[in-house]
Amino acid sequence: MRLQNEKLRKLAAERGVGVEQIAGAVSAQNGMKPAEAEKAVRNWMAGRDHPRCRQGDIQAMASALGSPVKDIARFTSQV
């Protein structure tokens, strides 16, 4: 599962959800400090994958935006 930063930014703007609200959901999900979570969300929105965006983080961001995970993530499989 990979985060699609363009879709995340667009959906956040459409819904009027700020970085702080998304970071709050991520912080509650994985126990990050609020400042660390905000920095991570800003990085993810800019297309950087540091710290690594995990499945739980994507799920928390989707729930903060009130949308299904498939709206902000891309699912791939390799054999």
All heavy atoms as a GROMACS GRO file, in nm:
protein
  596
    1MET      N    1   0.085  -0.116   0.000
    1MET     CA    2   0.000   0.000   0.000
    1MET      C    3   0.091   0.123   0.000
    1MET      O    4   0.181   0.135   0.082
    1MET     CB    5  -0.088  -0.002   0.125
    1MET     CG    6  -0.184   0.112   0.132
    1MET     SD    7  -0.289   0.123   0.279
    1MET     CE    8  -0.340  -0.040   0.311
    2ARG      N    9   0.066   0.213  -0.094
    2ARG     CA   10   0.144   0.337  -0.104
    2ARG      C   11   0.051   0.458  -0.099
    2ARG      O   12  -0.055   0.458  -0.161
    2ARG     CB   13   0.222   0.342  -0.236
    2ARG     CG   14   0.324   0.234  -0.255
    2ARG     CD   15   0.458   0.269  -0.214
    2ARG     NE   16   0.494   0.404  -0.257
    2ARG     CZ   17   0.608   0.459  -0.227
    2ARG    NH1   18   0.695   0.394  -0.156
    2ARG    NH2   19   0.636   0.580  -0.268
    3LEU      N   20   0.093   0.558  -0.027
    3LEU     CA   21   0.016   0.681  -0.015
    3LEU      C   22   0.030   0.761  -0.143
    3LEU      O   23   0.139   0.773  -0.198
    3LEU     CB   24   0.069   0.764   0.103
    3LEU     CG   25   0.000   0.895   0.130
    3LEU    CD1   26  -0.143   0.870   0.176
    3LEU    CD2   27   0.076   0.972   0.235
    4GLN      N   28  -0.079   0.817  -0.192
    4GLN     CA   29  -0.077   0.904  -0.308
    4GLN      C   30  -0.091   1.047  -0.258
    4GLN      O   31  -0.202   1.093  -0.226
    4GLN     CB   32  -0.188   0.868  -0.406
    4GLN     CG   33  -0.166   0.731  -0.468
    4GLN     CD   34  -0.269   0.700  -0.574
    4GLN    OE1   35  -0.378   0.754  -0.575
    4GLN    NE2   36  -0.232   0.611  -0.664
    5ASN      N   37   0.021   1.117  -0.251
    5ASN     CA   38   0.024   1.249  -0.188
    5ASN      C   39  -0.063   1.352  -0.260
    5ASN      O   40  -0.125   1.436  -0.196
    5ASN     CB   41   0.167   1.299  -0.173
    5ASN     CG   42   0.236   1.321  -0.305
    5ASN    OD1   43   0.228   1.237  -0.395
    5ASN    ND2   44   0.304   1.432  -0.318
    6GLU      N   45  -0.072   1.345  -0.393
    6GLU     CA   46  -0.155   1.442  -0.464
    6GLU      C   47  -0.301   1.428  -0.425
    6GLU      O   48  -0.372   1.527  -0.403
    6GLU     CB   49  -0.142   1.424  -0.617
    6GLU     CG   50  -0.002   1.438  -0.670
    6GLU     CD   51   0.073   1.306  -0.670
    6GLU    OE1   52   0.011   1.199  -0.658
    6GLU    OE2   53   0.197   1.310  -0.680
    7LYS      N   54  -0.347   1.304  -0.417
    7LYS     CA   55  -0.487   1.279  -0.380
    7LYS      C   56  -0.512   1.319  -0.235
    7LYS      O   57  -0.619   1.371  -0.202
    7LYS     CB   58  -0.523   1.133  -0.403
    7LYS     CG   59  -0.533   1.098  -0.550
    7LYS     CD   60  -0.582   0.958  -0.569
    7LYS     CE   61  -0.599   0.927  -0.716
    7LYS     NZ   62  -0.655   0.793  -0.737
    8LEU      N   63  -0.414   1.295  -0.149
    8LEU     CA   64  -0.427   1.334  -0.008
    8LEU      C   65  -0.442   1.486   0.004
    8LEU      O   66  -0.532   1.534   0.073
    8LEU     CB   67  -0.307   1.286   0.072
    8LEU     CG   68  -0.298   1.329   0.218
    8LEU    CD1   69  -0.416   1.276   0.298
    8LEU    CD2   70  -0.167   1.285   0.279
    9ARG      N   71  -0.356   1.560  -0.064
    9ARG     CA   72  -0.363   1.707  -0.059
    9ARG      C   73  -0.496   1.758  -0.114
    9ARG      O   74  -0.559   1.846  -0.056
    9ARG     CB   75  -0.249   1.769  -0.139
    9ARG     CG   76  -0.118   1.772  -0.068
    9ARG     CD   77  -0.021   1.861  -0.141
    9ARG     NE   78  -0.019   1.829  -0.284
    9ARG     CZ   79   0.087   1.784  -0.350
    9ARG    NH1   80   0.200   1.767  -0.287
    9ARG    NH2   81   0.080   1.758  -0.478
   10LYS      N   82  -0.538   1.702  -0.227
   10LYS     CA   83  -0.662   1.745  -0.291
   10LYS      C   84  -0.783   1.718  -0.201
   10LYS      O   85  -0.870   1.803  -0.182
   10LYS     CB   86  -0.679   1.674  -0.425
   10LYS     CG   87  -0.801   1.716  -0.501
   10LYS     CD   88  -0.810   1.642  -0.633
   10LYS     CE   89  -0.939   1.676  -0.704
   10LYS     NZ   90  -0.958   1.599  -0.825
   11LEU      N   91  -0.787   1.597  -0.145
   11LEU     CA   92  -0.900   1.560  -0.060
   11LEU      C   93  -0.903   1.644   0.068
   11LEU      O   94  -1.010   1.686   0.113
   11LEU     CB   95  -0.892   1.411  -0.026
   11LEU     CG   96  -1.016   1.346   0.032
   11LEU    CD1   97  -1.134   1.360  -0.064
   11LEU    CD2   98  -0.990   1.199   0.059
   12ALA      N   99  -0.787   1.672   0.125
   12ALA     CA  100  -0.781   1.755   0.246
   12ALA      C  101  -0.831   1.896   0.216
   12ALA      O  102  -0.904   1.955   0.296
   12ALA     CB  103  -0.639   1.759   0.300
   13ALA      N  104  -0.795   1.949   0.100
   13ALA     CA  105  -0.840   2.083   0.062
   13ALA      C  106  -0.991   2.084   0.038
   13ALA      O  107  -1.060   2.178   0.080
   13ALA     CB  108  -0.766   2.130  -0.062
   14GLU      N  109  -1.042   1.982  -0.028
   14GLU     CA  110  -1.186   1.973  -0.056
   14GLU      C  111  -1.268   1.964   0.072
   14GLU      O  112  -1.375   2.023   0.084
   14GLU     CB  113  -1.217   1.852  -0.144
   14GLU     CG  114  -1.177   1.866  -0.287
   14GLU     CD  115  -1.198   1.738  -0.366
   14GLU    OE1  116  -1.244   1.636  -0.308
   14GLU    OE2  117  -1.169   1.739  -0.487
   15ARG      N  118  -1.217   1.886   0.168
   15ARG     CA  119  -1.291   1.863   0.292
   15ARG      C  120  -1.264   1.970   0.397
   15ARG      O  121  -1.327   1.973   0.502
   15ARG     CB  122  -1.255   1.726   0.351
   15ARG     CG  123  -1.278   1.609   0.257
   15ARG     CD  124  -1.420   1.558   0.266
   15ARG     NE  125  -1.455   1.467   0.160
   15ARG     CZ  126  -1.449   1.336   0.165
   15ARG    NH1  127  -1.407   1.276   0.275
   15ARG    NH2  128  -1.484   1.262   0.062
   16GLY      N  129  -1.165   2.056   0.373
   16GLY     CA  130  -1.132   2.160   0.470
   16GLY      C  131  -1.065   2.107   0.595
   16GLY      O  132  -1.080   2.162   0.703
   17VAL      N  133  -0.991   1.999   0.580
   17VAL     CA  134  -0.921   1.938   0.693
   17VAL      C  135  -0.776   1.982   0.688
   17VAL      O  136  -0.709   1.969   0.586
   17VAL     CB  137  -0.930   1.784   0.686
   17VAL    CG1  138  -0.854   1.720   0.801
   17VAL    CG2  139  -1.075   1.739   0.687
   18GLY      N  140  -0.726   2.035   0.799
   18GLY     CA  141  -0.589   2.084   0.804
   18GLY      C  142  -0.489   1.977   0.843
   18GLY      O  143  -0.524   1.868   0.887
   19VAL      N  144  -0.364   2.012   0.826
   19VAL     CA  145  -0.254   1.921   0.860
   19VAL      C  146  -0.259   1.883   1.007
   19VAL      O  147  -0.233   1.769   1.043
   19VAL     CB  148  -0.118   1.986   0.824
   19VAL    CG1  149  -0.002   1.902   0.873
   19VAL    CG2  150  -0.107   2.009   0.675
   20GLU      N  151  -0.296   1.979   1.091
   20GLU     CA  152  -0.300   1.953   1.235
   20GLU      C  153  -0.402   1.846   1.270
   20GLU      O  154  -0.377   1.761   1.356
   20GLU     CB  155  -0.331   2.082   1.312
   20GLU     CG  156  -0.227   2.189   1.298
   20GLU     CD  157  -0.241   2.270   1.169
   20GLU    OE1  158  -0.348   2.264   1.104
   20GLU    OE2  159  -0.144   2.338   1.132
   21GLN      N  160  -0.518   1.848   1.203
   21GLN     CA  161  -0.622   1.748   1.230
   21GLN      C  162  -0.577   1.610   1.182
   21GLN      O  163  -0.600   1.510   1.250
   21GLN     CB  164  -0.752   1.788   1.161
   21GLN     CG  165  -0.815   1.911   1.220
   21GLN     CD  166  -0.930   1.962   1.136
   21GLN    OE1  167  -0.916   1.976   1.015
   21GLN    NE2  168  -1.042   1.990   1.200
   22ILE      N  169  -0.516   1.605   1.066
   22ILE     CA  170  -0.467   1.477   1.013
   22ILE      C  171  -0.356   1.424   1.104
   22ILE      O  172  -0.352   1.306   1.137
   22ILE     CB  173  -0.417   1.493   0.868
   22ILE    CG1  174  -0.532   1.535   0.778
   22ILE    CG2  175  -0.355   1.363   0.818
   22ILE    CD1  176  -0.491   1.574   0.638
   23ALA      N  177  -0.267   1.514   1.147
   23ALA     CA  178  -0.157   1.474   1.236
   23ALA      C  179  -0.211   1.423   1.369
   23ALA      O  180  -0.155   1.329   1.427
   23ALA     CB  181  -0.062   1.590   1.258
   24GLY      N  182  -0.319   1.481   1.418
   24GLY     CA  183  -0.379   1.434   1.542
   24GLY      C  184  -0.427   1.291   1.530
   24GLY      O  185  -0.411   1.211   1.623
   25ALA      N  186  -0.485   1.256   1.416
   25ALA     CA  187  -0.531   1.119   1.395
   25ALA      C  188  -0.414   1.023   1.385
   25ALA      O  189  -0.417   0.913   1.441
   25ALA     CB  190  -0.616   1.111   1.267
   26VAL      N  191  -0.308   1.065   1.317
   26VAL     CA  192  -0.189   0.980   1.304
   26VAL      C  193  -0.122   0.962   1.439
   26VAL      O  194  -0.079   0.853   1.475
   26VAL     CB  195  -0.089   1.039   1.201
   26VAL    CG1  196   0.044   0.966   1.203
   26VAL    CG2  197  -0.149   1.035   1.061
   27SER      N  198  -0.114   1.069   1.516
   27SER     CA  199  -0.054   1.065   1.649
   27SER      C  200  -0.128   0.968   1.740
   27SER      O  201  -0.068   0.889   1.812
   27SER     CB  202  -0.052   1.204   1.710
   27SER     OG  203  -0.002   1.201   1.840
   28ALA      N  204  -0.260   0.973   1.735
   28ALA     CA  205  -0.341   0.884   1.818
   28ALA      C  206  -0.326   0.739   1.773
   28ALA      O  207  -0.330   0.647   1.856
   28ALA     CB  208  -0.487   0.925   1.811
   29GLN      N  209  -0.306   0.717   1.644
   29GLN     CA  210  -0.296   0.581   1.589
   29GLN      C  211  -0.167   0.512   1.632
   29GLN      O  212  -0.168   0.398   1.674
   29GLN     CB  213  -0.304   0.586   1.436
   29GLN     CG  214  -0.269   0.457   1.365
   29GLN     CD  215  -0.369   0.345   1.389
   29GLN    OE1  216  -0.486   0.371   1.415
   29GLN    NE2  217  -0.324   0.223   1.381
   30ASN      N  218  -0.054   0.581   1.618
   30ASN     CA  219   0.073   0.511   1.640
   30ASN      C  220   0.155   0.563   1.756
   30ASN      O  221   0.267   0.520   1.776
   30ASN     CB  222   0.157   0.512   1.512
   30ASN     CG  223   0.200   0.649   1.470
   30ASN    OD1  224   0.188   0.745   1.544
   30ASN    ND2  225   0.252   0.659   1.350
   31GLY      N  226   0.102   0.656   1.834
   31GLY     CA  227   0.171   0.702   1.953
   31GLY      C  228   0.282   0.803   1.929
   31GLY      O  229   0.363   0.827   2.017
   32MET      N  230   0.288   0.862   1.810
   32MET     CA  231   0.386   0.967   1.783
   32MET      C  232   0.352   1.090   1.865
   32MET      O  233   0.236   1.114   1.897
   32MET     CB  234   0.381   1.009   1.636
   32MET     CG  235   0.466   0.936   1.542
   32MET     SD  236   0.456   1.022   1.380
   32MET     CE  237   0.534   0.902   1.280
   33LYS      N  238   0.451   1.170   1.896
   33LYS     CA  239   0.425   1.299   1.957
   33LYS      C  240   0.357   1.386   1.852
   33LYS      O  241   0.382   1.372   1.733
   33LYS     CB  242   0.556   1.363   2.003
   33LYS     CG  243   0.624   1.288   2.114
   33LYS     CD  244   0.753   1.354   2.153
   33LYS     CE  245   0.822   1.273   2.260
   33LYS     NZ  246   0.956   1.327   2.292
   34PRO      N  247   0.270   1.478   1.894
   34PRO     CA  248   0.198   1.562   1.797
   34PRO      C  249   0.288   1.638   1.701
   34PRO      O  250   0.258   1.648   1.582
   34PRO     CB  251   0.118   1.657   1.886
   34PRO     CG  252   0.098   1.581   2.012
   34PRO     CD  253   0.223   1.500   2.030
   35ALA      N  254   0.399   1.691   1.749
   35ALA     CA  255   0.490   1.765   1.661
   35ALA      C  256   0.554   1.673   1.557
   35ALA      O  257   0.570   1.711   1.441
   35ALA     CB  258   0.598   1.835   1.744
   36GLU      N  259   0.591   1.552   1.600
   36GLU     CA  260   0.649   1.455   1.507
   36GLU      C  261   0.547   1.411   1.402
   36GLU      O  262   0.580   1.397   1.284
   36GLU     CB  263   0.700   1.332   1.582
   36GLU     CG  264   0.818   1.356   1.670
   36GLU     CD  265   0.854   1.234   1.755
   36GLU    OE1  266   0.776   1.136   1.756
   36GLU    OE2  267   0.959   1.237   1.818
   37ALA      N  268   0.424   1.392   1.445
   37ALA     CA  269   0.318   1.350   1.353
   37ALA      C  270   0.290   1.460   1.251
   37ALA      O  271   0.271   1.432   1.132
   37ALA     CB  272   0.191   1.315   1.430
   38GLU      N  273   0.289   1.585   1.295
   38GLU     CA  274   0.264   1.696   1.202
   38GLU      C  275   0.376   1.705   1.099
   38GLU      O  276   0.351   1.726   0.980
   38GLU     CB  277   0.252   1.827   1.280
   38GLU     CG  278   0.210   1.942   1.192
   38GLU     CD  279   0.181   2.068   1.270
   38GLU    OE1  280   0.145   2.058   1.389
   38GLU    OE2  281   0.194   2.176   1.210
   39LYS      N  282   0.499   1.689   1.143
   39LYS     CA  283   0.613   1.692   1.051
   39LYS      C  284   0.604   1.577   0.951
   39LYS      O  285   0.629   1.596   0.831
   39LYS     CB  286   0.743   1.684   1.130
   39LYS     CG  287   0.867   1.698   1.046
   39LYS     CD  288   0.992   1.698   1.133
   39LYS     CE  289   1.116   1.707   1.049
   39LYS     NZ  290   1.238   1.704   1.130
   40ALA      N  291   0.567   1.460   0.999
   40ALA     CA  292   0.553   1.344   0.911
   40ALA      C  293   0.443   1.366   0.807
   40ALA      O  294   0.462   1.338   0.688
   40ALA     CB  295   0.524   1.218   0.993
   41VAL      N  296   0.328   1.419   0.850
   41VAL     CA  297   0.217   1.443   0.758
   41VAL      C  298   0.257   1.546   0.652
   41VAL      O  299   0.227   1.529   0.534
   41VAL     CB  300   0.090   1.486   0.834
   41VAL    CG1  301  -0.017   1.536   0.738
   41VAL    CG2  302   0.036   1.371   0.917
   42ARG      N  303   0.328   1.650   0.692
   42ARG     CA  304   0.375   1.749   0.595
   42ARG      C  305   0.469   1.685   0.494
   42ARG      O  306   0.461   1.715   0.374
   42ARG     CB  307   0.443   1.866   0.665
   42ARG     CG  308   0.347   1.955   0.739
   42ARG     CD  309   0.417   2.079   0.795
   42ARG     NE  310   0.331   2.149   0.888
   42ARG     CZ  311   0.235   2.232   0.853
   42ARG    NH1  312   0.212   2.256   0.726
   42ARG    NH2  313   0.160   2.292   0.944
   43ASN      N  314   0.557   1.597   0.540
   43ASN     CA  315   0.648   1.526   0.449
   43ASN      C  316   0.569   1.438   0.353
   43ASN      O  317   0.596   1.435   0.233
   43ASN     CB  318   0.748   1.440   0.526
   43ASN     CG  319   0.864   1.519   0.580
   43ASN    OD1  320   0.894   1.629   0.532
   43ASN    ND2  321   0.930   1.467   0.681
   44TRP      N  322   0.472   1.365   0.405
   44TRP     CA  323   0.393   1.275   0.321
   44TRP      C  324   0.312   1.353   0.218
   44TRP      O  325   0.300   1.311   0.103
   44TRP     CB  326   0.301   1.188   0.406
   44TRP     CG  327   0.375   1.095   0.497
   44TRP    CD1  328   0.499   1.042   0.479
   44TRP    CD2  329   0.330   1.044   0.622
   44TRP    NE1  330   0.534   0.962   0.585
   44TRP    CE2  331   0.432   0.961   0.675
   44TRP    CE3  332   0.213   1.060   0.696
   44TRP    CZ2  333   0.420   0.894   0.796
   44TRP    CZ3  334   0.202   0.995   0.817
   44TRP    CH2  335   0.304   0.911   0.866
   45MET      N  336   0.260   1.467   0.257
   45MET     CA  337   0.183   1.550   0.163
   45MET      C  338   0.273   1.608   0.054
   45MET      O  339   0.227   1.636  -0.057
   45MET     CB  340   0.109   1.661   0.235
   45MET     CG  341  -0.008   1.611   0.318
   45MET     SD  342  -0.091   1.745   0.403
   45MET     CE  343  -0.250   1.740   0.321
   46ALA      N  344   0.400   1.626   0.084
   46ALA     CA  345   0.496   1.679  -0.013
   46ALA      C  346   0.554   1.569  -0.101
   46ALA      O  347   0.634   1.598  -0.191
   46ALA     CB  348   0.608   1.753   0.060
   47GLY      N  349   0.518   1.445  -0.075
   47GLY     CA  350   0.568   1.335  -0.158
   47GLY      C  351   0.692   1.266  -0.104
   47GLY      O  352   0.747   1.178  -0.169
   48ARG      N  353   0.735   1.305   0.014
   48ARG     CA  354   0.852   1.239   0.075
   48ARG      C  355   0.802   1.127   0.166
   48ARG      O  356   0.700   1.142   0.233
   48ARG     CB  357   0.933   1.341   0.155
   48ARG     CG  358   0.994   1.448   0.066
   48ARG     CD  359   1.079   1.546   0.145
   48ARG     NE  360   1.002   1.628   0.237
   48ARG     CZ  361   0.949   1.746   0.207
   48ARG    NH1  362   0.962   1.795   0.087
   48ARG    NH2  363   0.883   1.815   0.298
   49ASP      N  364   0.873   1.018   0.168
   49ASP     CA  365   0.830   0.902   0.247
   49ASP      C  366   0.921   0.884   0.368
   49ASP      O  367   0.975   0.776   0.392
   49ASP     CB  368   0.829   0.776   0.160
   49ASP     CG  369   0.750   0.663   0.223
   49ASP    OD1  370   0.659   0.691   0.303
   49ASP    OD2  371   0.778   0.546   0.192
   50HIS      N  372   0.941   0.993   0.442
   50HIS     CA  373   1.022   0.986   0.562
   50HIS      C  374   0.949   1.059   0.674
   50HIS      O  375   0.919   1.178   0.657
   50HIS     CB  376   1.158   1.049   0.540
   50HIS     CG  377   1.246   1.037   0.661
   50HIS    ND1  378   1.303   0.920   0.699
   50HIS    CD2  379   1.281   1.129   0.754
   50HIS    CE1  380   1.372   0.941   0.810
   50HIS    NE2  381   1.360   1.066   0.844
   51PRO      N  382   0.917   0.998   0.782
   51PRO     CA  383   0.934   0.856   0.812
   51PRO      C  384   0.842   0.771   0.724
   51PRO      O  385   0.745   0.821   0.668
   51PRO     CB  386   0.895   0.844   0.959
   51PRO     CG  387   0.800   0.956   0.981
   51PRO     CD  388   0.846   1.068   0.890
   52ARG      N  389   0.875   0.646   0.713
   52ARG     CA  390   0.798   0.555   0.627
   52ARG      C  391   0.651   0.558   0.664
   52ARG      O  392   0.615   0.544   0.780
   52ARG     CB  393   0.854   0.413   0.641
   52ARG     CG  394   0.780   0.307   0.565
   52ARG     CD  395   0.812   0.302   0.420
   52ARG     NE  396   0.954   0.286   0.398
   52ARG     CZ  397   1.009   0.306   0.279
   52ARG    NH1  398   0.936   0.343   0.178
   52ARG    NH2  399   1.138   0.290   0.263
   53CYS      N  400   0.568   0.579   0.565
   53CYS     CA  401   0.423   0.582   0.586
   53CYS      C  402   0.371   0.439   0.589
   53CYS      O  403   0.384   0.365   0.492
   53CYS     CB  404   0.357   0.662   0.473
   53CYS     SG  405   0.184   0.691   0.499
   54ARG      N  406   0.314   0.400   0.699
   54ARG     CA  407   0.267   0.263   0.718
   54ARG      C  408   0.116   0.253   0.697
   54ARG      O  409   0.045   0.353   0.690
   54ARG     CB  410   0.304   0.215   0.856
   54ARG     CG  411   0.453   0.233   0.887
   54ARG     CD  412   0.505   0.123   0.973
   54ARG     NE  413   0.644   0.143   1.008
   54ARG     CZ  414   0.746   0.106   0.933
   54ARG    NH1  415   0.725   0.050   0.817
   54ARG    NH2  416   0.871   0.126   0.974
   55GLN      N  417   0.068   0.132   0.690
   55GLN     CA  418  -0.073   0.106   0.666
   55GLN      C  419  -0.161   0.174   0.771
   55GLN      O  420  -0.262   0.235   0.739
   55GLN     CB  421  -0.100  -0.043   0.664
   55GLN     CG  422  -0.245  -0.078   0.640
   55GLN     CD  423  -0.268  -0.228   0.637
   55GLN    OE1  424  -0.175  -0.307   0.640
   55GLN    NE2  425  -0.393  -0.267   0.631
   56GLY      N  426  -0.124   0.164   0.897
   56GLY     CA  427  -0.202   0.226   1.004
   56GLY      C  428  -0.208   0.378   0.990
   56GLY      O  429  -0.311   0.439   1.021
   57ASP      N  430  -0.098   0.438   0.943
   57ASP     CA  431  -0.096   0.582   0.922
   57ASP      C  432  -0.194   0.622   0.811
   57ASP      O  433  -0.268   0.719   0.824
   57ASP     CB  434   0.045   0.629   0.884
   57ASP     CG  435   0.148   0.598   0.991
   57ASP    OD1  436   0.112   0.598   1.110
   57ASP    OD2  437   0.264   0.573   0.955
   58ILE      N  438  -0.194   0.546   0.703
   58ILE     CA  439  -0.284   0.574   0.592
   58ILE      C  440  -0.429   0.558   0.636
   58ILE      O  441  -0.516   0.639   0.602
   58ILE     CB  442  -0.251   0.485   0.471
   58ILE    CG1  443  -0.112   0.519   0.418
   58ILE    CG2  444  -0.356   0.500   0.361
   58ILE    CD1  445  -0.060   0.426   0.310
   59GLN      N  446  -0.456   0.455   0.713
   59GLN     CA  447  -0.592   0.433   0.763
   59GLN      C  448  -0.636   0.548   0.854
   59GLN      O  449  -0.750   0.594   0.847
   59GLN     CB  450  -0.602   0.300   0.836
   59GLN     CG  451  -0.592   0.182   0.743
   59GLN     CD  452  -0.582   0.048   0.817
   59GLN    OE1  453  -0.546   0.044   0.933
   59GLN    NE2  454  -0.615  -0.060   0.746
   60ALA      N  455  -0.546   0.596   0.939
   60ALA     CA  456  -0.579   0.706   1.029
   60ALA      C  457  -0.605   0.834   0.950
   60ALA      O  458  -0.698   0.909   0.981
   60ALA     CB  459  -0.465   0.728   1.129
   61MET      N  460  -0.525   0.860   0.846
   61MET     CA  461  -0.546   0.979   0.765
   61MET      C  462  -0.679   0.972   0.690
   61MET      O  463  -0.752   1.070   0.681
   61MET     CB  464  -0.430   0.997   0.667
   61MET     CG  465  -0.304   1.044   0.734
   61MET     SD  466  -0.173   1.085   0.619
   61MET     CE  467  -0.104   0.923   0.588
   62ALA      N  468  -0.711   0.854   0.638
   62ALA     CA  469  -0.838   0.836   0.566
   62ALA      C  470  -0.956   0.859   0.659
   62ALA      O  471  -1.054   0.924   0.621
   62ALA     CB  472  -0.844   0.697   0.503
   63SER      N  473  -0.948   0.809   0.782
   63SER     CA  474  -1.059   0.828   0.875
   63SER      C  475  -1.071   0.975   0.916
   63SER      O  476  -1.182   1.025   0.933
   63SER     CB  477  -1.044   0.739   0.998
   63SER     OG  478  -0.934   0.780   1.076
   64ALA      N  479  -0.958   1.046   0.928
   64ALA     CA  480  -0.962   1.189   0.960
   64ALA      C  481  -1.026   1.268   0.847
   64ALA      O  482  -1.091   1.371   0.870
   64ALA     CB  483  -0.822   1.242   0.988
   65LEU      N  484  -1.009   1.221   0.724
   65LEU     CA  485  -1.068   1.288   0.607
   65LEU      C  486  -1.210   1.241   0.580
   65LEU      O  487  -1.279   1.299   0.497
   65LEU     CB  488  -0.981   1.262   0.484
   65LEU     CG  489  -0.842   1.324   0.486
   65LEU    CD1  490  -0.759   1.270   0.372
   65LEU    CD2  491  -0.853   1.475   0.480
   66GLY      N  492  -1.252   1.135   0.649
   66GLY     CA  493  -1.387   1.083   0.628
   66GLY      C  494  -1.403   1.017   0.492
   66GLY      O  495  -1.507   1.030   0.428
   67SER      N  496  -1.300   0.947   0.448
   67SER     CA  497  -1.305   0.881   0.318
   67SER      C  498  -1.248   0.740   0.330
   67SER      O  499  -1.176   0.709   0.425
   67SER     CB  500  -1.223   0.960   0.216
   67SER     OG  501  -1.086   0.953   0.247
   68PRO      N  502  -1.278   0.654   0.232
   68PRO     CA  503  -1.219   0.520   0.235
   68PRO      C  504  -1.070   0.526   0.201
   68PRO      O  505  -1.023   0.620   0.137
   68PRO     CB  506  -1.297   0.443   0.128
   68PRO     CG  507  -1.366   0.545   0.046
   68PRO     CD  508  -1.376   0.671   0.127
   69VAL      N  509  -0.997   0.427   0.247
   69VAL     CA  510  -0.852   0.421   0.226
   69VAL      C  511  -0.818   0.424   0.078
   69VAL      O  512  -0.720   0.487   0.037
   69VAL     CB  513  -0.793   0.296   0.294
   69VAL    CG1  514  -0.647   0.280   0.262
   69VAL    CG2  515  -0.813   0.304   0.445
   70LYS      N  516  -0.899   0.362  -0.005
   70LYS     CA  517  -0.868   0.353  -0.148
   70LYS      C  518  -0.862   0.489  -0.216
   70LYS      O  519  -0.805   0.502  -0.324
   70LYS     CB  520  -0.967   0.263  -0.219
   70LYS     CG  521  -1.108   0.316  -0.225
   70LYS     CD  522  -1.201   0.219  -0.296
   70LYS     CE  523  -1.342   0.270  -0.295
   70LYS     NZ  524  -1.373   0.357  -0.405
   71ASP      N  525  -0.920   0.593  -0.154
   71ASP     CA  526  -0.916   0.727  -0.212
   71ASP      C  527  -0.780   0.793  -0.202
   71ASP      O  528  -0.750   0.885  -0.278
   71ASP     CB  529  -1.021   0.817  -0.148
   71ASP     CG  530  -1.162   0.781  -0.189
   71ASP    OD1  531  -1.180   0.698  -0.281
   71ASP    OD2  532  -1.256   0.837  -0.128
   72ILE      N  533  -0.696   0.751  -0.107
   72ILE     CA  534  -0.565   0.815  -0.090
   72ILE      C  535  -0.449   0.718  -0.102
   72ILE      O  536  -0.334   0.759  -0.089
   72ILE     CB  537  -0.557   0.890   0.045
   72ILE    CG1  538  -0.571   0.796   0.163
   72ILE    CG2  539  -0.655   1.004   0.051
   72ILE    CD1  540  -0.539   0.859   0.298
   73ALA      N  541  -0.478   0.591  -0.128
   73ALA     CA  542  -0.371   0.492  -0.135
   73ALA      C  543  -0.378   0.413  -0.266
   73ALA      O  544  -0.483   0.403  -0.328
   73ALA     CB  545  -0.380   0.394  -0.018
   74ARG      N  546  -0.264   0.360  -0.304
   74ARG     CA  547  -0.256   0.274  -0.422
   74ARG      C  548  -0.213   0.136  -0.374
   74ARG      O  549  -0.120   0.122  -0.295
   74ARG     CB  550  -0.152   0.331  -0.517
   74ARG     CG  551  -0.129   0.245  -0.640
   74ARG     CD  552  -0.023   0.305  -0.728
   74ARG     NE  553   0.090   0.343  -0.642
   74ARG     CZ  554   0.192   0.415  -0.684
   74ARG    NH1  555   0.195   0.460  -0.805
   74ARG    NH2  556   0.291   0.443  -0.602
   75PHE      N  557  -0.283   0.036  -0.420
   75PHE     CA  558  -0.254  -0.100  -0.380
   75PHE      C  559  -0.183  -0.172  -0.495
   75PHE      O  560  -0.229  -0.167  -0.609
   75PHE     CB  561  -0.384  -0.175  -0.347
   75PHE     CG  562  -0.460  -0.114  -0.233
   75PHE    CD1  563  -0.556  -0.016  -0.255
   75PHE    CD2  564  -0.434  -0.152  -0.104
   75PHE    CE1  565  -0.624   0.043  -0.150
   75PHE    CE2  566  -0.502  -0.094   0.003
   75PHE     CZ  567  -0.598   0.004  -0.021
   76THR      N  568  -0.071  -0.233  -0.464
   76THR     CA  569   0.004  -0.307  -0.566
   76THR      C  570   0.044  -0.442  -0.509
   76THR      O  571   0.056  -0.459  -0.388
   76THR     CB  572   0.132  -0.233  -0.609
   76THR    OG1  573   0.213  -0.210  -0.495
   76THR    CG2  574   0.100  -0.100  -0.676
   77SER      N  575   0.067  -0.536  -0.598
   77SER     CA  576   0.118  -0.666  -0.554
   77SER      C  577   0.223  -0.712  -0.654
   77SER      O  578   0.218  -0.677  -0.773
   77SER     CB  579   0.006  -0.769  -0.545
   77SER     OG  580  -0.049  -0.792  -0.673
   78GLN      N  581   0.318  -0.786  -0.605
   78GLN     CA  582   0.425  -0.838  -0.691
   78GLN      C  583   0.438  -0.986  -0.666
   78GLN      O  584   0.420  -1.034  -0.555
   78GLN     CB  585   0.557  -0.770  -0.658
   78GLN     CG  586   0.560  -0.624  -0.694
   78GLN     CD  587   0.693  -0.562  -0.659
   78GLN    OE1  588   0.768  -0.613  -0.578
   78GLN    NE2  589   0.724  -0.450  -0.722
   79VAL      N  590   0.473  -1.055  -0.772
   79VAL     CA  591   0.492  -1.199  -0.762
   79VAL      C  592   0.637  -1.228  -0.792
   79VAL      O  593   0.699  -1.174  -0.876
   79VAL     CB  594   0.402  -1.274  -0.860
   79VAL    CG1  595   0.427  -1.421  -0.855
   79VAL    CG2  596   0.258  -1.243  -0.830
   0.00000   0.00000   0.00000
